[in-house]
Amino acid sequence: MEVQQLDRVFHALADPLRLTMIEQLSRGPASVKELAGPLAIALPSAVKHLQLLEQTGIVRSRKAGRVRTYDLRPDGLVPVGDWVRRREAALGAAFDRLARAMLDHPETGA
C-alpha cells in the first residue's frame, strides 16, 4: 500500500468519533442516525466522518429510500494489519540480531 493511502487510513482512525463509529459497526451495519445518536453529533457531522471512512476504504454504504446504512468492509483494515505485521517482523529481526551478538560476545553482556 502506498504511504499516502496508509497515512489517510491512520488519520481516519485517529479521530475518537470515527473510532467509536468503527467499534459500533464491528457489531453490525447501522444507519447514519444510529451511528450519530450515541455520539450526540448532528447528522451532517456524522455523514462527513462516515464519508472520510468510506473514502479510505474502511466502511461502505448503501442507500435504501432515504436511509443510508454503513457497514465495515471485510478487508478495510487489512492494510493496517499488514503494516503492523511488517513492523513486528522488523523488530523481531532486530532482537534476533541482538541475541546473536550477545552469544557471539558473551564478555560484553551484563
C-alpha atoms as a printed R data frame, in Angstrom:
    type eleno elety resid chain resno       x       y      z
1   ATOM     1    CA   MET     A     1   0.000   0.000  0.000
2   ATOM     2    CA   GLU     A     2   1.329   3.401 -0.830
3   ATOM     3    CA   VAL     A     3   2.381   5.614  2.053
4   ATOM     4    CA   GLN     A     4  -0.196   8.325  1.316
5   ATOM     5    CA   GLN     A     5  -3.072   5.845  1.475
6   ATOM     6    CA   LEU     A     6  -1.789   4.389  4.737
7   ATOM     7    CA   ASP     A     7  -1.493   7.952  6.051
8   ATOM     8    CA   ARG     A     8  -5.165   8.566  5.227
9   ATOM     9    CA   VAL     A     9  -6.217   5.363  6.983
10  ATOM    10    CA   PHE     A    10  -4.272   6.262 10.135
11  ATOM    11    CA   HIS     A    11  -5.720   9.791 10.011
12  ATOM    12    CA   ALA     A    12  -9.225   8.312  9.792
13  ATOM    13    CA   LEU     A    13  -8.544   6.022 12.752
14  ATOM    14    CA   ALA     A    14  -7.046   8.830 14.852
15  ATOM    15    CA   ASP     A    15 -10.351  10.600 15.448
16  ATOM    16    CA   PRO     A    16 -12.222   9.352 18.547
17  ATOM    17    CA   LEU     A    17 -15.650   9.815 16.922
18  ATOM    18    CA   ARG     A    18 -14.697   7.804 13.853
19  ATOM    19    CA   LEU     A    19 -13.077   5.144 16.008
20  ATOM    20    CA   THR     A    20 -16.310   4.868 18.015
21  ATOM    21    CA   MET     A    21 -18.280   4.520 14.768
22  ATOM    22    CA   ILE     A    22 -15.957   1.723 13.658
23  ATOM    23    CA   GLU     A    23 -16.435  -0.007 17.014
24  ATOM    24    CA   GLN     A    24 -20.201   0.220 16.607
25  ATOM    25    CA   LEU     A    25 -20.033  -1.050 13.012
26  ATOM    26    CA   SER     A    26 -17.946  -4.008 14.135
27  ATOM    27    CA   ARG     A    27 -21.167  -5.246 15.773
28  ATOM    28    CA   GLY     A    28 -23.118  -4.919 12.514
29  ATOM    29    CA   PRO     A    29 -24.488  -2.461  9.960
30  ATOM    30    CA   ALA     A    30 -26.003   0.795 11.198
31  ATOM    31    CA   SER     A    31 -27.732   3.826  9.755
32  ATOM    32    CA   VAL     A    32 -26.265   7.309  9.989
33  ATOM    33    CA   LYS     A    33 -28.854   8.132 12.656
34  ATOM    34    CA   GLU     A    34 -27.905   5.048 14.713
35  ATOM    35    CA   LEU     A    35 -24.219   5.971 14.468
36  ATOM    36    CA   ALA     A    36 -24.735   9.655 15.295
37  ATOM    37    CA   GLY     A    37 -27.107   9.115 18.241
38  ATOM    38    CA   PRO     A    38 -24.708   7.745 20.885
39  ATOM    39    CA   LEU     A    39 -22.106  10.349 19.906
40  ATOM    40    CA   ALA     A    40 -24.549  13.246 20.303
41  ATOM    41    CA   ILE     A    41 -23.484  14.767 16.985
42  ATOM    42    CA   ALA     A    42 -25.613  16.219 14.212
43  ATOM    43    CA   LEU     A    43 -26.376  14.018 11.219
44  ATOM    44    CA   PRO     A    44 -24.380  16.219  8.785
45  ATOM    45    CA   SER     A    45 -21.310  15.878 11.018
46  ATOM    46    CA   ALA     A    46 -21.771  12.121 11.199
47  ATOM    47    CA   VAL     A    47 -22.076  11.951  7.407
48  ATOM    48    CA   LYS     A    48 -18.777  13.846  6.990
49  ATOM    49    CA   HIS     A    49 -16.997  11.401  9.306
50  ATOM    50    CA   LEU     A    50 -18.543   8.429  7.523
51  ATOM    51    CA   GLN     A    51 -17.623   9.797  4.095
52  ATOM    52    CA   LEU     A    52 -13.993  10.010  5.178
53  ATOM    53    CA   LEU     A    53 -14.122   6.416  6.443
54  ATOM    54    CA   GLU     A    54 -15.670   5.369  3.148
55  ATOM    55    CA   GLN     A    55 -13.035   7.212  1.102
56  ATOM    56    CA   THR     A    56 -10.297   5.353  2.972
57  ATOM    57    CA   GLY     A    57 -11.982   2.003  2.272
58  ATOM    58    CA   ILE     A    58 -12.785   1.146  5.891
59  ATOM    59    CA   VAL     A    59 -16.578   1.268  5.515
60  ATOM    60    CA   ARG     A    60 -19.071   1.075  2.679
61  ATOM    61    CA   SER     A    61 -22.587   2.418  2.400
62  ATOM    62    CA   ARG     A    62 -25.810   1.598  0.690
63  ATOM    63    CA   LYS     A    63 -28.955   3.619  0.404
64  ATOM    64    CA   ALA     A    64 -32.483   2.282  0.604
65  ATOM    65    CA   GLY     A    65 -35.031   5.031  0.171
66  ATOM    66    CA   ARG     A    66 -33.980   7.841  2.485
67  ATOM    67    CA   VAL     A    67 -31.890   5.678  4.812
68  ATOM    68    CA   ARG     A    68 -28.156   5.312  4.282
69  ATOM    69    CA   THR     A    69 -26.672   2.297  6.052
70  ATOM    70    CA   TYR     A    70 -22.982   1.699  6.668
71  ATOM    71    CA   ASP     A    71 -21.017  -1.438  7.386
72  ATOM    72    CA   LEU     A    72 -17.368  -2.347  7.731
73  ATOM    73    CA   ARG     A    73 -15.582  -3.581  4.633
74  ATOM    74    CA   PRO     A    74 -14.173  -7.035  5.364
75  ATOM    75    CA   ASP     A    75 -10.773  -6.007  4.009
76  ATOM    76    CA   GLY     A    76 -10.903  -2.383  5.155
77  ATOM    77    CA   LEU     A    77  -8.311  -2.680  7.916
78  ATOM    78    CA   VAL     A    78  -6.057  -5.243  6.216
79  ATOM    79    CA   PRO     A    79  -3.503  -2.570  5.210
80  ATOM    80    CA   VAL     A    80  -3.117  -1.539  8.850
81  ATOM    81    CA   GLY     A    81  -2.682  -5.157  9.935
82  ATOM    82    CA   ASP     A    82  -0.102  -5.693  7.196
83  ATOM    83    CA   TRP     A    83   1.802  -2.581  8.286
84  ATOM    84    CA   VAL     A    84   1.794  -3.714 11.940
85  ATOM    85    CA   ARG     A    85   2.992  -7.210 10.982
86  ATOM    86    CA   ARG     A    86   5.884  -5.723  8.990
87  ATOM    87    CA   ARG     A    87   6.892  -3.588 11.990
88  ATOM    88    CA   GLU     A    88   6.674  -6.655 14.267
89  ATOM    89    CA   ALA     A    89   8.836  -8.671 11.876
90  ATOM    90    CA   ALA     A    90  11.447  -5.908 11.708
91  ATOM    91    CA   LEU     A    91  11.518  -5.623 15.500
92  ATOM    92    CA   GLY     A    92  11.781  -9.402 15.875
93  ATOM    93    CA   ALA     A    93  14.702  -9.465 13.418
94  ATOM    94    CA   ALA     A    94  16.457  -6.717 15.393
95  ATOM    95    CA   PHE     A    95  16.090  -8.687 18.628
96  ATOM    96    CA   ASP     A    96  17.360 -11.829 16.876
97  ATOM    97    CA   ARG     A    97  20.464  -9.916 15.748
98  ATOM    98    CA   LEU     A    98  20.983  -8.625 19.294
99  ATOM    99    CA   ALA     A    99  20.674 -12.140 20.738
100 ATOM   100    CA   ARG     A   100  23.206 -13.484 18.220
101 ATOM   101    CA   ALA     A   101  25.609 -10.656 19.004
102 ATOM   102    CA   MET     A   102  25.316 -11.337 22.730
103 ATOM   103    CA   LEU     A   103  26.034 -15.042 22.150
104 ATOM   104    CA   ASP     A   104  28.985 -14.217 19.905
105 ATOM   105    CA   HIS     A   105  30.458 -11.811 22.507
106 ATOM   106    CA   PRO     A   106  29.402 -13.023 25.976
107 ATOM   107    CA   GLU     A   107  32.121 -10.968 27.637
108 ATOM   108    CA   THR     A   108  30.303  -7.718 26.746
109 ATOM   109    CA   GLY     A   109  26.964  -8.895 28.146
110 ATOM   110    CA   ALA     A   110  25.611  -7.997 31.560
